[in-house]
């Protein structure tokens, strides 16, 4: 097994498209720091590392690798990256999201429908995204995953997508 460290500090990660505007409520949430922290806390990175990456990874935020002069410090590497579902649920409650109808999903404020996010995943990352779906659904957010990529060779996330999962 060959393992190569990435200078950007992340061999596989999910990033949030904060420019999403197709749905005002979802766009606003994606730009809300506390919402992104809740997503981070709900994601069991250690589980992903052990079961999908054979324990070869280092669960962390996407920060420059410690070997580079751009590494911001250990505290930033792990800030809000621990799995803490109860804290994540508490943040969602502070954001005034609740499962009013008892279907297991938090309800949107605008129409009462389940708070639903969409995730596009290429084949190589599909298992990682399925893991995130399970973790975020435990938080009460319905996740719909589409396999494949709509990027068609570009390096940017289309403005109609929320998340991108990639390897460096």
N, C-alpha and C positions, 0 to 999 in steps of 0.2 A: 504494500500500500504506500503510495506516495502522497504526501500532504504538503500543499504549498500555502503559505500564509498570504493573505491578500493585504496589500498596503492600505486599503481603505477600511480594514478591520472587520469586514463582513463577507463571509463566503456565501451566505444565503440570508436574505432579509426581505421583509415586507416594508414598502414605503407608502405613505399616504399622499394622495393627490389633493393638496389644499386649494387647488384652483377649480375644483369641481363646482359648477353652478347650475347644472341641469335641474336639480331639485333643491330649492332654497333651504329646507330644513336639514337635509343631509349635508349640503355644502357648508352650512353654518356649523354643524357638528364636527365635520372634518377639520375645520379651522379653529375649533375649541380645544385648547391645550388639555383641559381636564378630561375631555372625551378621549383624546389620544392616549393620555396616561391610563385611563380605564382599560382601553384596548391592550396596552402594553402589559398591564398587571394581570389581565385575564389570560394572556398567552403563556403557556407552560413551556418556556424555552428549554428547560432542563429535560423535560420529557421528550421534546423534539430531538434534542441532542442525543439522548440515550437510545431512543427507538428508531430514529430515522437517519442519524448520522454516526451510528456506532460509537458514540461517546467521543468522537474526534474533534468536535467543535468546542467553542467557548461561548456559552450563553451570555449575551451582552447586547448593548445598544450598538447602532452603527456609528462608530467613531473611528478616526484614523488609528491604524495599528500602533502599538506602543513603540515600535522600532522607528517610527517617523518623528520628525520634529513637530508635527501637527497634533500629536496625541494630547488631548486636553487634560488628562489625568484620570486616575482610577475611579474617582467618584462619578465621573460622567459616563464611564464605560458601563456601570451597573445601575445608574439612577433609574428608578421605577422599572427595572427589568426583572425583578423577582416575581414569581407567580404568587399573587395574593388576590384570589377571586373575591373574598369578602370586601376588601378595600375597593376593588373595582366596582362592585355592586353598590357600595356606599357612595362612590363618586357619581354613578348614574342616578342614584336617588337624589343627590344634591343638585344634579342637573334637571331634576323634576321629571324623570322618566320612570314609569311604573307599569306593571302588568295588570291593568285594571280588569281585563276580561278573563284572566286566569288561563290563557292559552300557553303560558310558558315564555312568551316573548314580551319585551317592553313595547308599549304602545307609542306610536308617533303622536306628537302634540297636535299636528295639523288635522289629522283625519281619524285617529284611533286605530289605524291598521298596524300590523306588527312592524316594528322598527327593523327594516331589511336593508342589508348592504349586499352589493354584488362584487364578486372577486373573479378576475380573469386569471387563469393559470395555464402555463404551458406544461406539457407532459413531464418534463424533468422536475418540476416543482409541485405537481398535482398532489402528491402525498403530504407535502408540507402545508399546502393550503387546506387540505381536508382536515389536518390537525388543528389549524387555526380556526376553521369553521366549528369544530367541536368545542374548542375553548371559548370562542366568542358566543356560541349558542348557549353555553353554560352561564354566560353573563346575561343572557336574555335578548341577544341580538340575532335575528334570523339572517343567515348567510346563504346566498345562492352563488354557487361556483360554476363557472363555465370553463371547460377545458379548451385550450387553444389561446391564440393571441390575436388581437385585432390591430397590433402595432405594425404589422406588415413591413418589418425591416427597419422601422424608425427607432430612435433611441428615446423618444419622449412618450409620456403617457397621454393618450387621447383625453380631451376634456370631458368625455362621457364615462370614463372609468374612475373608480375610487382608489384602487390599490394596484400595486405591481409587486410581484414576488420575483426576485432575481438573484443570480449568483454573480460575483465579480471574478 
